[in-house]
Amino acid sequence: MRGLAGKVAVVTAASSGIGKGIAKVLASEGCKVHISSRDENKLRKSAEEIKKQTGRDVALSPCDLSKVDDVREMLSEVKKMSGNVDLLIINYGDPRVAPFLDITDEDWDSSINMFLKSTVTMAKSVIPEMISKGEGRVVFVTSLTTKQPLENFAISASLRAAVVSLSKVLSIEYAQKGLTFNSISQGYIMTPRLENIAKRNAEKANVSVEQAYEAIKQTIPAKRFGTPEEIGYLVSFLCSSDASYINGTNIQIDGGFVKFPF
């Protein structure tokens, strides 16, 4: 993609799955990638694998998005190690999946911090820097639950939708400054999270995990799961100069799962 080489890109929750796939694609496009997640060991392994696959070094900072102090420290490390952020890709950890009445106040507090407070903290940190340069890209990685809420996904559906709305507001306020803010609502992607969902469904339905996977596939018009790299390709496009007129959008990438046309 045009305009990505040499850009400083931060990707959160990138020790595995979607975040790792995004970081890999951005590294392959020549970005200076800085990744974060809670588990430092997994984070280092992710960085090593990305370097092996792309030939590019990846900086890293352990960070728990539910702790604002961690987020601030991570951003400070990025600036010291790599410079001001050009591309901010906010991916999130997995919130609890459970019936509404089983979700505790602690679950809500932790998730609000992870989805909303961390997002506000990161955006407030990078926006002034981006304005000073006259350009910048922010992409929020949400979920299909922003378009089609699912049973037991109360936290994901409500808080990720809030992120999408915030993205729209920011796109309006800063479009004339050369900044873009977009979000993506991905469907079923082959990640550890999907594996956990399949295992839970298998136990609930008393079937094998393979049968649970197949049952999910049958709900997808494409009849397959997406890959983390496919999410990375979309993110890299939105971050490129080719997408400079795309702003304030929420893009589905789900193999046709969400049926609502708008």
N, C-alpha and C positions, 0 to 999 in steps of 0.2 A: 504494500500500500504506500502511496506517496505521503511524504511528510512525517514519517515515523522514525527514521534513522537518527540516532543520537538523542531522542527524547527520553526524559526521565519519567518512568512509569511506575506507579505504586499499585500493587495488586494485593488486596487483603484476603484473608482466609485462603491462602494459596499453598497449603502444605499437601493438598490432595484434590482430587475431583475437578470441579469447574474452575476454581481459582488457579490451580496448577496448569490446567489446559490453556487458560488465558495468558498466564505468564509465559508459557512455552511459545505460544504464537507471537507474542509481542517481542520476546527475545529474538526469535527467528527473523523478525522484521527490522532488527537492529536497534531496538530500544535498550536503554539502560534500566533494567528491571530491578525493582526492590520489592521483595515479597514479605508478607507477615502472616503469622497465625499463632495460636496459643502454645502449640507443642513444638519446642525448639528442635528436638531430634527429628521429627517428621519434616520440619521446615528445612533443615540442613540436607536431609535426604532428597527433598524436592528440588532444592537448588542444584545439588550434584547431578540429578537426573536431567534437569533442564540443560545444564552445561554440556553434559554428555551428548544430548540430542541435538543441540543447536550450536555448540562450540562457543557459547557466550557466558561470561561470568554473571551470576545473579547475586545481588546483595540481599541480606535478610535481617529482619528484626522481629524477635518474639513479641507478640502483642495480643492481649485479650480484649476484644472489641467491647466487651461489657464493662470494662474498666477505663474510664476517661483518662486517668493518669497514664495508663499504658499507651493509649492512643496518642497522647501528646508527646510522650517520650519517643514513640516510634517515628512520628513526623519530624521530631528534632534530629533523630539519627539519620533519617533520609536526607535532610538538608545538609548535614555535615559530611555524609559519605558520597552523595550523588548530586547535590544541588537542588534548586527549586523544582517542584513537581510540575511537569507538563501534562501528564495524563494520570488521572486518579480513577482507578477502577475499584469500586467498593463492592466486594463480595462479602457474604455473611456466613457465619456458622449456622448450625441447624437448631432451630427452636424446638421445644417439646411438641410432640404430636400426641394429642390425648383428647378425650371428651372435655367439653368446656368446663364442667363442674369439677373435673379432676385436676385442672390447671391451678396451681397455687399462686398466691400473691408474689412469692419469691420468683416463680417462673416468669410472671409478667414483668416484674421489676428488672430482672436480668435481661430479658428480651427487649424491653424498652431501651435499656442502656445500649444493648448491642446494635439494634436497628436504628434508633432515632438519635440518641445522644452522641454516639460515635460518628454518625453521619454528619450531624451538625458541627461537631468539633473538627472533623476533617475538612468539610466544605469551608468553614470560616478560616481555616488555616491556609488553604491553597488559593482561594479566590482572589485575595489581594495580590498575591504573586502573579497569578495569571493575568489579572487586569494590567499590571505594570508591564507585562510583555506583550499585551494585546492579543493573546490567544491562550487557549487551554481547553482540555476535554475532560469531562467527568461522566462516567458511566456507572449506573447503579444496577447491580445484578439482583433481580428479584425472583419471581416465580410465576408459574401459570395461575397460582392461587389469587393473584391480583386481578385476573380476568374471570376465573372460574373457581370460586371457593369450594373447598372439599371438606367433607366430614372429618372432624378431629384436627383440623388445621386452623383453628381460631387465631392463634398467635401469628402464624405466617400470613394468613389472608389479611388481617387487619393492619399489622405493622408494615408489611411490605407495600401495601396500598398507600400507606402514609408516605413512604419513601418516594413512590411514583408521583404523588401529588406535590411533594417538595421539589422534586426534579423539575416539574412543570413550572412552578413558581420561579425557581432560579433561572430557568431558561428565558423567562420573560424579563426578569430584572437585569440580566447580564448579557443578553444577545448582542447589544450594540458595542460591548466591550471586546468582542471576538471570542467569547466563551460559548461552549455548547454543553448542554446537560441532557442526557438521554438515559432511558432505562430499558432493560430487556426482561421479558417474562418467558423464561425457558420452561420447557416441559420435562418429560422424563429423560434424564441424561444418565448414562452408565457411570455411576459414581458409588462410593461407599454408602451414601445416603439412600440411593435407590435400592441397594442391597439390603439395607436395614428395613426399608418399607416392604420389600418382597418377603423377607423373613417374618415380619409381623403379620402380613396378609396370609402367609402360608400357615402359620400357627393358628390364626383365627379361623381359617377355612378348613383346617386339617388336611392340607394338601402339601405336596413337595414344593421346595423353593422354586424349582424349575417350572412347575405348573403355575405358581404365583407370578413369575416373570411373564409367562405366556399370556396369562389373563390380562395383565397390564398392557402388553403389546397389542392385544385385540381391541383395546379402546383407542388406539392411535391409528389414524388413517394410513400413515406411512408403514405401519406394522413393524416398526423397529424403534430402538432407543437412539437418542442422539449421543454424540461423543463430546467430551470436554473441549476438544480442539475446535469443533464446529461452533461452540460458543465463542471461543477465542477468535475465530475468523470474523464473526459479526462485530465483536468488540474492537478488533483492530481496524475494521472498516470505519466504525463510528469515530474512532480516534484519528483517522487519517484526514488529510486535506481534501480528499475526494468527498468527504461527508460534511463539509463545512456548512451546508445549508440545511442539514438535518438537525433539528433542535427541538427539545421538549416532547419527544416522541417516546412511546412505550411499544417496543417491538416484540411480537411473539416469535419464538423459535421453538416449535413444539411438534413438528410433523403433522400439523393439522388438528391437534387435540382439542383446542378451544374452538367451539363452533360459532360463538358470537361474532358477527361480521365487522364490528367496529372497534 
